[in-house]
């Protein structure tokens, strides 16, 4: 059991060092290829107007990019916010597509299909909750070499205005940041749909978006298929911000249930060992292991948890504009206390809820709708 504790400590330290090395400003591209930005909309998410407006304020030639927004409902309240922005920024070429399609079981892919049909060669898919800096496109294009299939980005939770938002920020800005950088470093890069830039011609070779319509993690599967074609995944380590705002506990639970069950569907063996990466679990394992040496178990757990928090605090100071605040320790403790029970909750079922769509995950990440 001591070996398990030692390995967990080594992984935590190594992944923290990697994060500190990798999390740095991205280079600025000097070319200006034409880019179609696809923004799927469904309802009004926290800070939606602020997030969308950042794409109208990009430091990129106005005649070199377009934004295609897509929604399935003509009465979607997000359209009111979009109308306001289109009126305020008439110089940005903007399209809105409204179409409800049922090509596959993935609601997001169904929503984007019409927009994708209008897209030019270079396509950037970006979630509605992403808030970007003016140089975002210049930095993304700097990674787009001939042998790169997808340029994806790190995600950082920012502008949290609720306790649920604080918990989400501690996940995105520590656990997920370390995991993605570690996976990329050891040769298992992952694509995240919050920010993914690719060539349409490459996408068509793997069946286009329609070929991803029955996978829940269409971003992850696209990356896998690109790698099988011999192309690389480029990770822009300067994070894209997710504008959390008044994030809710319900949103947090739905999102991380979905992500956890996705990990279970795609990598069941690795998922079963996830508890051994949880600070509280490994602290208890270490405490039980060192009891025979006369070390007080409660003291050991306290010191070990403080050590893990210290590592996460270092990453928070680097990845987040706000860094850590007085609520951060409480959010972090809440996250760790409930991490293992939440893992058990994820383990017991394959059902998920994605923005009102009830779905069932199958082995390998395919999905079917629950009627």
C-alpha positions in Angstrom: 0.0 0.0 0.0 2.9 2.3 0.6 3.9 1.9 -3.0 0.5 3.1 -4.1 0.9 6.2 -2.0 4.4 6.8 -3.3 3.3 6.5 -6.9 0.4 8.9 -6.4 2.8 11.5 -4.8 5.2 11.2 -7.7 2.5 11.6 -10.3 1.1 14.6 -8.5 4.5 16.3 -8.3 5.5 15.4 -11.9 2.2 16.6 -13.4 2.4 19.9 -11.4 5.9 20.5 -12.7 4.8 19.7 -16.3 1.9 22.1 -15.9 4.2 24.9 -14.7 6.5 24.2 -17.7 3.7 23.9 -20.3 1.3 26.6 -19.2 2.8 29.6 -21.0 1.8 32.2 -23.5 1.3 30.8 -27.0 3.1 32.2 -30.1 1.4 34.7 -32.3 0.7 33.5 -35.9 1.7 35.7 -38.8 -0.7 34.3 -41.4 -4.4 35.1 -41.7 -6.2 32.1 -43.2 -10.0 32.5 -43.6 -11.7 30.8 -40.6 -15.3 29.8 -40.1 -16.2 29.8 -36.4 -19.2 27.6 -35.5 -20.9 28.5 -32.3 -23.7 26.1 -31.2 -26.4 27.7 -29.0 -29.0 26.2 -26.7 -30.5 28.5 -24.1 -28.9 31.2 -22.1 -25.8 30.0 -20.2 -24.1 32.0 -17.5 -22.4 35.2 -18.8 -23.5 34.2 -22.4 -23.4 37.8 -23.8 -20.0 38.5 -22.4 -18.6 35.2 -23.8 -20.1 35.7 -27.3 -19.1 39.3 -27.5 -15.4 38.3 -27.2 -15.7 36.6 -30.6 -16.9 39.9 -32.1 -13.8 41.7 -30.7 -11.0 39.5 -32.1 -7.8 41.0 -33.3 -8.0 39.4 -36.7 -8.8 40.9 -40.1 -12.6 41.3 -40.3 -12.7 39.9 -43.8 -10.8 36.8 -42.7 -13.3 35.2 -40.4 -17.0 34.6 -40.1 -19.2 33.3 -37.3 -22.0 30.9 -37.9 -24.3 30.5 -34.9 -26.7 27.5 -34.9 -29.7 26.5 -32.8 -32.5 24.1 -33.1 -35.4 26.3 -32.0 -36.6 29.6 -33.5 -37.6 30.7 -30.0 -34.3 30.0 -28.4 -33.7 32.9 -25.9 -30.0 33.0 -26.9 -31.1 34.5 -30.2 -32.2 37.7 -28.4 -28.6 38.2 -27.1 -27.2 37.4 -30.5 -29.4 40.0 -32.2 -28.0 42.6 -29.9 -24.4 41.7 -30.7 -25.0 41.5 -34.5 -26.5 45.0 -34.3 -23.5 46.3 -32.3 -20.9 44.8 -34.6 -22.2 45.0 -38.2 -18.6 44.7 -39.6 -18.5 41.0 -38.5 -20.0 38.6 -41.1 -22.5 36.6 -39.1 -24.9 33.8 -40.0 -27.6 32.1 -37.9 -28.9 28.7 -38.8 -32.0 27.3 -37.2 -32.7 23.6 -38.0 -33.7 20.6 -35.9 -32.1 17.5 -37.3 -31.9 14.0 -36.0 -29.0 12.5 -38.0 -27.6 10.9 -34.9 -28.0 10.7 -31.1 -25.5 13.5 -30.3 -27.6 16.7 -29.8 -24.6 19.1 -30.3 -23.6 17.5 -33.6 -27.2 17.6 -34.8 -27.3 21.2 -34.0 -24.1 22.0 -35.9 -24.7 20.1 -39.1 -26.3 22.9 -41.0 -23.6 25.4 -39.9 -20.9 22.9 -40.9 -22.4 22.6 -44.4 -21.9 26.4 -44.9 -18.3 26.4 -43.4 -15.2 27.1 -45.5 -12.0 25.0 -45.4 -10.7 26.0 -42.0 -13.3 25.4 -39.2 -13.2 26.4 -35.6 -15.8 24.9 -33.3 -16.2 26.8 -30.1 -18.7 26.3 -27.2 -21.0 29.1 -26.3 -19.4 29.4 -22.8 -15.9 30.2 -24.1 -14.6 33.6 -23.6 -11.4 34.4 -25.5 -8.7 37.1 -25.7 -8.4 39.3 -28.8 -5.3 37.4 -30.0 -7.1 34.0 -29.8 -7.3 33.2 -33.5 -3.7 34.4 -34.1 -2.5 32.0 -31.4 -4.6 29.0 -32.6 -3.4 29.4 -36.2 0.2 29.4 -35.1 -0.1 25.7 -34.2 -1.6 24.7 -37.5 1.2 22.9 -39.3 0.7 20.7 -42.4 0.8 17.5 -40.2 -1.6 18.8 -37.6 -5.2 17.5 -37.7 -6.7 19.4 -34.8 -5.6 22.3 -32.7 -7.3 22.2 -29.4 -6.9 24.2 -26.2 -6.7 24.0 -22.5 -9.7 25.3 -20.6 -9.7 27.5 -17.5 -12.7 28.2 -15.3 -12.9 32.0 -14.7 -15.3 34.6 -13.4 -17.0 32.3 -11.0 -19.8 34.0 -9.0 -21.2 31.1 -7.0 -19.9 28.3 -4.8 -20.7 25.8 -7.5 -18.5 27.9 -9.8 -15.7 27.8 -7.3 -15.9 24.0 -7.3 -15.9 23.8 -11.1 -12.9 26.1 -11.2 -11.0 23.9 -8.9 -11.7 20.9 -11.2 -10.9 22.7 -14.5 -7.9 24.6 -13.2 -6.2 21.8 -11.4 -7.3 18.2 -12.0 -8.2 18.5 -15.6 -5.3 20.8 -16.4 -2.8 18.4 -15.0 -4.5 15.3 -16.6 -4.6 16.9 -20.1 -1.0 18.1 -20.0 0.2 14.8 -18.6 -1.7 12.8 -21.3 -0.4 15.1 -24.0 3.2 14.7 -22.8 3.2 10.9 -22.7 1.6 10.6 -26.1 -2.2 10.5 -25.5 -3.4 13.9 -26.6 -7.1 14.7 -26.2 -9.4 17.1 -28.1 -11.9 19.2 -26.2 -14.9 20.7 -28.0 -14.6 24.0 -26.1 -12.0 25.0 -28.7 -11.0 22.9 -31.7 -9.6 24.1 -35.1 -9.3 21.8 -38.1 -9.5 21.6 -41.8 -12.8 20.6 -43.3 -11.1 18.4 -45.9 -9.4 16.4 -43.1 -12.7 16.1 -41.3 -14.4 14.8 -44.5 -11.8 12.0 -44.7 -13.1 10.6 -41.4 -16.7 10.9 -42.4 -17.4 14.6 -41.6 -19.5 15.6 -38.6 -22.1 13.1 -39.6 -19.5 10.3 -38.9 -19.4 11.6 -35.3 -23.1 12.0 -34.7 -23.6 8.8 -32.6 -20.7 9.5 -30.2 -21.2 11.7 -27.2 -17.6 12.8 -27.1 -17.4 13.9 -30.8 -14.4 16.0 -30.0 -12.4 13.1 -28.4 -13.4 10.7 -31.2 -12.4 13.2 -33.9 -9.0 13.5 -32.4 -8.6 9.7 -32.3 -9.6 9.4 -35.9 -7.2 12.2 -37.0 -4.4 10.4 -35.2 -5.2 7.1 -37.0 -4.9 9.1 -40.2 -1.4 10.0 -39.3 -2.1 13.5 -38.2 -1.1 15.2 -34.9 -3.1 16.9 -32.2 -1.7 20.3 -31.2 -2.5 21.5 -27.7 -2.5 25.2 -27.2 -1.5 25.4 -23.5 -2.5 29.0 -23.0 -6.0 28.4 -21.6 -9.3 29.3 -23.2 -11.6 30.7 -20.5 -14.9 29.3 -19.6 -17.1 32.1 -18.3 -18.7 30.4 -15.2 -20.7 33.3 -13.8 -23.7 32.1 -11.7 -22.8 28.4 -12.2 -25.3 26.0 -10.4 -24.8 22.7 -8.6 -27.2 21.0 -11.0 -25.1 22.1 -14.0 -21.9 21.0 -12.2 -23.4 17.5 -11.4 -24.8 17.0 -14.9 -21.5 18.1 -16.6 -19.2 15.9 -14.5 -21.5 12.9 -14.5 -21.3 13.2 -18.3 -17.6 13.6 -18.4 -17.0 10.7 -15.9 -19.3 8.3 -17.7 -17.5 9.3 -20.9 -14.2 8.3 -19.4 -15.7 5.1 -18.2 -17.1 4.3 -21.7 -13.8 5.1 -23.6 -11.3 3.9 -21.1 -13.0 1.6 -18.5 -9.7 0.1 -17.2 -8.2 3.5 -16.5 -11.5 4.7 -15.0 -11.4 1.9 -12.4 -8.1 3.2 -11.1 -9.2 6.8 -10.9 -9.7 6.7 -7.1 -6.0 6.1 -6.7 -5.5 9.7 -8.0 -7.9 11.2 -5.4 -6.0 13.1 -2.7 -8.3 11.9 0.2 -8.2 8.3 -0.9 -4.4 8.2 -1.3 -4.0 10.1 2.0 -6.1 7.4 3.8 -4.1 4.7 2.1 -0.9 6.4 3.2 -2.1 6.8 6.7 -3.1 3.2 7.1 0.3 2.2 5.6 2.3 4.3 8.1 0.3 3.4 11.2 2.8 0.6 11.9 5.5 3.2 12.2 3.7 5.1 15.0 2.5 8.0 12.8 -0.9 9.4 13.9 -3.3 8.6 11.0 -5.3 11.9 11.3 -2.2 14.0 11.4 -0.9 12.1 8.3 -4.1 12.7 6.4 -4.1 16.4 7.3 -0.5 17.0 6.2 -0.9 14.9 3.1 -4.1 16.8 2.1 -2.4 20.1 2.7 0.5 19.0 0.5 -2.0 18.2 -2.4 -3.8 21.5 -1.9 -0.4 23.2 -2.1 0.3 21.7 -5.5 -3.1 22.7 -6.8 -2.7 26.2 -5.3 0.5 26.6 -7.4 -1.3 25.6 -10.6 -4.3 27.9 -9.7 -2.0 30.9 -9.4 -0.6 30.2 -12.9 -3.7 29.1 -14.9 -6.4 31.4 -13.4 -6.6 35.2 -13.8 -8.2 35.4 -10.3 -5.8 32.8 -8.8 -7.1 31.4 -5.6 -9.4 33.3 -3.2 -10.8 32.8 0.3 -13.4 30.4 -1.0 -11.0 28.2 -2.8 -9.9 26.0 0.1 -13.5 25.3 1.0 -14.4 24.5 -2.6 -11.3 22.3 -2.9 -12.2 20.4 0.3 -15.8 19.9 -0.8 -14.5 18.5 -4.1 -12.2 16.0 -2.5 -14.6 14.8 0.3 -17.2 14.0 -2.3 -14.8 12.8 -5.1 -15.0 9.1 -4.3 -18.8 9.0 -3.6 -19.3 10.9 -6.9 -17.1 8.3 -8.6 -19.4 5.6 -7.3 -22.4 7.5 -8.6 -20.8 7.7 -12.0 -19.9 4.0 -11.9 -23.4 2.7 -11.1 -25.1 3.9 -14.4 -24.5 4.8 -18.0 -27.3 7.4 -18.3 -26.6 11.1 -18.7 -28.5 14.3 -19.2 -27.2 16.8 -21.8 -29.2 20.1 -21.8 -32.5 18.3 -21.4 -31.6 15.3 -23.7 -31.6 12.0 -21.9 -29.0 9.6 -23.3 -27.5 6.3 -22.6 -23.8 5.7 -23.1 -22.5 2.4 -24.6 -19.0 0.9 -24.5 -16.8 2.9 -26.9 -18.7 6.2 -26.4 -21.6 5.7 -28.7 -25.0 6.8 -27.4 -28.7 6.2 -27.9 -31.6 8.4 -26.9 -33.8 7.4 -24.0 -37.4 8.0 -25.0 
